[in-house]
Amino acid sequence: MSGLHFLLVPLVAQGHIIPAVDLARLLAVRGARVTVVTTPVNAARNRAAVEGARRAGLDVELAEIAFPGPGLELPEGLENMDMLVERQHYMAFFRAVWRMDAPLEEYLRSLPRRPDCLVADSCNPWTAGVCARHGIPRLVLHCPSAYFLLATHNLSKHGVYDRVAGELEAFEVPGFPVRAVGSKATFRGFFQWPGAEGFQRDVDEAEATADGLILNTFRDIEGTFVDAYAAVLGRRTWAVGPTCASGLLDADAKAGRGNRADADAGGIVPWLDARPPSSVLYVSFGSLARLPAKQLVELGRGLEASGRPFVWAIKEAKSDAGVQAWLAEGFEERVEDRGLLVRGWAPQLTILSHPAVGGFLTHCGWNATLEAIAHGVPALTWPNFSDQFSSEQLLVDVLGVGVRSGVKVPAYLPEEAEGVQVTRAGVEKAVAELMDGGPEGAARRARAKEIAAKAKAAVQEGGSSYDDLIDMIRHVAELSRTKSHERDPSARPLPSAPELG
Ligand code: UDP
């Protein structure tokens, strides 16, 4: 039992809350008490997952703090990035995120005892001041890959972003362990957009002053990038992932991860059970990326032409009239013998962990990437923005477990907004290469299985991520003791860090 109390404060976005809840379980298994602090809408989405962890005897709970959105003219209830559809809401959304410091402080004041550590999402730098005022050790949790973090760090440090002429001018990432070529458009940091420079400065400063960094990755795939990043930042760094491979999620926890699914896992699983092993392609673009309607239709035609079984999570079916109209023209009926559509939120881990799934057409969000890796499912890569092009490079060029769809630039570029980057024929060809692919395909599948075995081993006793997590908890126990002395020299020392593990 570690007896420590951790507060986890994820960014209010699915790709950040989901790994934070996973991390909460991992910490609680090591005997910590863990509180995930988030806003009411996000707490409601994750309550079932947290209650499942509690039923399993883990000391995990949710604490709700208000989201200051309505004060900034955001609609009531808009509390997660996946609800951001109107462009004019983006800046107000992050301004509201930055104002979550007051409700967090109010919550801290209500606690009988100071928590031992606050694990703040890297995109929540406003926690730095709160922790400093209350003498709470603060770790930063990064949600993208070490590959992306190191690349964007080096590009800034060497002034490459300032030197290149436009969005698409090609450059090579300097001082990088492998050859990586890209452009501003494909190596863009989270807050590297006009008007958001202040957010980025805060993020950098909060990282530089943190008591340590937690990465959701593992050494077998990213060891060189993790070490290089820790060295350039000069911070203690722990690679504790992939958090999705913890083996701590039962069927319900998998199906309800992040939100209640819009399709019953009880219907999807028998559908998958009826298909041969590794025959099904799962298609999803995560919680944020939205394909232009024309591109989405072209993808649908390509899937239809591929003749392969597929499960396709189409969140646009809930919000995009063009997509709804296209679906109403009979696509589903035409592929009824082999295509299953999920209109909205899919139980992604339930699907990816099913043996019938043999390929994942993914937008390459870091969680989706890790989920593909942890389940040994080769990827058909279709990046959209931010770190997704880096994940594509890691999957295809470094690990050899992916096939490119052919997407070259983010769909948000004005010239691409209505465009089609991958034609029906392109989709058909890429799907055939991934799902069949002769000896190359077989080798890719074998590599994916090998890496998945390493991912599982990493988070189990004796694995590198397991050891890093234990080391991180020890470090927190030490930090917490030191800070309590700093605050009150006469305070009785906390009990020394008991045996962990
Ligand atoms: N996810 C899910 N169902 C969906 C879409 C996404 O469960 O229909 C989960 C997915 O498993 C992953 C997270 O949402 O854990 C999305 O994070 P990721 O980094 O892949 O992409 P983002 O949504 O942040 O772009």
Boltz pocket constraint, residues with backbone or C-beta under 6 A from the ligand:
constraints:
  - pocket:
      binder: B
      contacts: [[A, 13], [A, 14], [A, 15], [A, 16], [A, 18], [A, 257], [A, 258], [A, 284], [A, 285], [A, 286], [A, 287], [A, 288], [A, 289], [A, 313], [A, 344], [A, 345], [A, 346], [A, 347], [A, 348], [A, 349], [A, 364], [A, 365], [A, 366], [A, 367], [A, 368], [A, 369], [A, 371]]
      max_distance: 6.0
